[in-house]
C-alpha cells in the first residue's frame, strides 16, 4: 500500500472510531414526562458506561505518565495534555426518529468536525509536552502515540505497519 495513504487511513479510522465512541458514551437524552422505566434504565446504563470510560481513561493516563517518567518541571505540559484529552467534544443532541437523511448526515459532519477540533487541541498539547521532554522520553512518547487507540494497530490488523514491533 502507498506509504502516503497509510496516515490518511489511520486518521479516517481514528475519526470513525471516535464518532462511534461518542455515540456509545454520550449521555442519553432526558426522558420525556410519562416515559416508562426503560428510558431511565437506558440512561443509567449510559451513565455507567461513561463512568467506566472515564475510569479507563484515567488508568491509561496514569500508566502513560509513569512510563514517560514525567517530572515536576514537565507537569504543567502534562496537565495541559490531560485536560485536552478529557475535554468534551461538545453537546450531542438525539435526533428525532423521523429525522431525514440530510439532518442525520449534517449531525455526523458536525460531530466529525468537533472531533477534529479536539484532536487538534490534543496535537497542540502533545507538541508542547514533547518540547519539554528528554530525547528518551520523546522516543517513548512517539512509540506510545504510534500504537495508541482502543486496541492498538497490531490487535486491529494482526500486524504492524512497516514491520514495527509493539510497544512493551
Backbone torsions as a table, in degrees:
resi	resn	phi	psi	omega
1	UNK	NA	144.0	179.9
2	UNK	-58.3	127.8	-176.9
3	UNK	-63.3	-23.7	178.9
4	UNK	-75.0	-23.4	-177.4
5	UNK	-82.8	-29.4	-176.0
6	UNK	-56.6	-48.2	177.8
7	UNK	-61.5	-35.6	178.9
8	UNK	-65.5	-44.3	178.6
9	UNK	-64.2	-39.3	176.8
10	UNK	-61.7	-45.2	-180.0
11	UNK	-63.3	-41.4	178.0
12	UNK	-63.7	-44.0	178.7
13	UNK	-63.6	-42.3	179.2
14	UNK	-62.7	-42.4	178.2
15	UNK	-63.9	-40.9	179.0
16	UNK	-65.2	-46.2	179.1
17	UNK	-61.9	-41.7	179.9
18	UNK	-61.6	-43.2	178.9
19	UNK	-64.9	-41.1	178.7
20	UNK	-63.0	-44.6	179.4
21	UNK	-64.3	-34.7	177.8
22	UNK	-58.9	-47.2	178.9
23	UNK	-68.2	-36.8	-178.3
24	UNK	-67.6	-36.1	-175.5
25	UNK	-104.1	-2.3	-179.2
26	UNK	-68.5	135.2	177.0
27	UNK	-60.1	143.9	178.5
28	UNK	-67.9	153.3	175.3
29	UNK	-66.6	152.8	179.6
30	UNK	-62.1	145.4	179.4
31	UNK	-71.8	141.5	176.3
32	UNK	-73.0	152.6	177.6
33	UNK	-55.2	134.1	178.7
34	UNK	86.2	2.3	178.8
35	UNK	-68.7	154.5	-177.4
36	UNK	-81.3	178.1	-176.6
37	UNK	-66.8	-19.9	-179.1
38	UNK	-63.2	-37.4	178.7
39	UNK	-65.2	-43.3	178.9
40	UNK	-64.4	-39.4	178.1
41	UNK	-64.5	-40.9	178.7
42	UNK	-63.9	-40.5	179.1
43	UNK	-63.6	-45.6	179.7
44	UNK	-63.6	-38.2	178.3
45	UNK	-64.2	-42.1	179.1
46	UNK	-64.5	-41.9	177.8
47	UNK	-61.2	-40.2	178.8
48	UNK	-65.7	-41.5	177.9
49	UNK	-63.3	-40.8	-179.3
50	UNK	-65.2	-43.7	178.8
51	UNK	-62.6	-40.0	177.6
52	UNK	-64.2	-42.9	178.0
53	UNK	-60.6	-45.6	-179.3
54	UNK	-63.2	-41.0	179.2
55	UNK	-64.4	-41.5	178.4
56	UNK	-66.2	-40.9	178.3
57	UNK	-61.9	-44.7	-179.7
58	UNK	-63.1	-42.0	177.8
59	UNK	-62.4	-41.6	178.3
60	UNK	-62.9	-44.3	-180.0
61	UNK	-65.7	-40.3	177.8
62	UNK	-61.5	-43.7	179.2
63	UNK	-64.8	-42.3	179.9
64	UNK	-63.7	-42.3	179.3
65	UNK	-61.6	-42.9	179.5
66	UNK	-65.6	-45.1	-178.9
67	UNK	-63.0	-37.8	178.9
68	UNK	-76.0	-23.3	-177.2
69	UNK	69.0	46.4	-178.8
70	UNK	-61.8	127.9	179.2
71	UNK	-101.9	177.6	-175.9
72	UNK	-60.4	-36.5	-179.2
73	UNK	-69.6	-25.6	-179.0
74	UNK	-92.1	-9.0	-174.1
75	UNK	-58.2	-42.0	179.8
76	UNK	-59.9	-40.7	179.0
77	UNK	-70.1	-36.6	176.5
78	UNK	-62.8	-45.7	179.9
79	UNK	-60.2	-38.3	178.5
80	UNK	-65.5	-38.8	177.4
81	UNK	-65.4	-44.8	178.7
82	UNK	-59.9	-43.8	179.0
83	UNK	-60.0	-42.9	179.4
84	UNK	-64.7	-39.7	-179.0
85	UNK	-70.3	-35.4	-178.1
86	UNK	-83.9	-11.2	-176.4
87	UNK	-65.3	142.7	178.2
88	UNK	-72.8	157.8	178.0
89	UNK	-84.4	-14.7	-177.6
90	UNK	133.0	177.4	-178.0
91	UNK	-84.0	133.3	178.8
92	UNK	-112.7	125.4	-179.3
93	UNK	-101.2	138.5	174.8
94	UNK	-69.9	137.2	177.1
95	UNK	-85.0	149.6	175.9
96	UNK	-65.5	152.7	-178.3
97	UNK	-58.9	-23.8	-178.2
98	UNK	-99.9	20.1	179.6
99	UNK	-60.5	141.5	180.0
100	UNK	-81.8	170.0	-175.1
101	UNK	-60.6	-40.1	-179.2
102	UNK	-64.3	-41.6	179.1
103	UNK	-64.5	-43.4	179.1
104	UNK	-62.9	-45.9	-179.1
105	UNK	-65.9	-39.9	177.7
106	UNK	-61.3	-42.7	179.1
107	UNK	-62.7	-41.6	178.6
108	UNK	-63.0	-40.0	177.8
109	UNK	-64.7	-42.0	178.7
110	UNK	-62.9	-40.2	178.5
111	UNK	-66.2	-43.1	178.6
112	UNK	-62.0	-39.9	178.0
113	UNK	-63.6	-43.0	178.4
114	UNK	-63.8	-40.5	177.4
115	UNK	-64.2	-41.1	178.9
116	UNK	-61.9	-40.8	178.6
117	UNK	-64.6	-41.3	178.2
118	UNK	-65.2	-43.4	178.4
119	UNK	-62.2	-34.5	176.6
120	UNK	-66.0	-40.6	176.5
121	UNK	-63.1	-41.4	178.5
122	UNK	-64.7	-41.0	178.6
123	UNK	-62.6	-42.3	178.8
124	UNK	-63.5	-44.3	179.3
125	UNK	-66.5	-36.5	177.4
126	UNK	-64.7	-41.9	178.4
127	UNK	-62.6	-41.1	179.0
128	UNK	-65.3	-40.8	177.2
129	UNK	-65.5	-46.6	-178.5
130	UNK	-56.8	-34.5	-178.4
131	UNK	-65.1	-24.7	-178.8
132	UNK	-103.9	2.8	-179.9
133	UNK	-86.1	157.1	172.9
134	UNK	-74.3	163.7	177.7
135	UNK	-55.8	-40.5	179.1
136	UNK	-65.6	-42.3	177.5
137	UNK	-63.3	-39.3	178.3
138	UNK	-62.5	-40.3	177.6
139	UNK	-64.2	-42.3	178.8
140	UNK	-63.9	-43.7	178.6
141	UNK	-61.4	-42.5	179.1
142	UNK	-62.5	-41.4	178.0
143	UNK	-63.8	-43.2	179.7
144	UNK	-63.5	-42.9	-179.5
145	UNK	-66.4	-38.4	-178.6
146	UNK	-62.5	-33.2	-176.5
147	UNK	-109.3	21.4	-178.8
148	UNK	-76.3	163.7	178.6
149	UNK	127.4	170.5	-175.5
150	UNK	-63.1	-28.3	-178.6
151	UNK	-131.7	-4.9	-176.9
152	UNK	76.6	156.0	-177.2
153	UNK	-60.1	-45.6	-173.6
154	UNK	-65.1	-31.3	179.2
155	UNK	-78.6	-32.5	-179.1
156	UNK	-76.8	-34.0	-171.0
157	UNK	-121.0	-2.7	175.6
158	UNK	80.8	-8.4	179.0
159	UNK	-156.5	162.1	179.3
160	UNK	-92.5	143.9	176.5
161	UNK	-65.8	146.5	178.6
162	UNK	51.3	29.7	174.8
163	UNK	70.2	19.6	179.8
164	UNK	-68.6	153.9	178.2
165	UNK	-102.1	149.9	-179.5
166	UNK	-66.0	150.5	176.1
167	UNK	-69.6	138.7	-179.5
168	UNK	-102.5	NA	NA
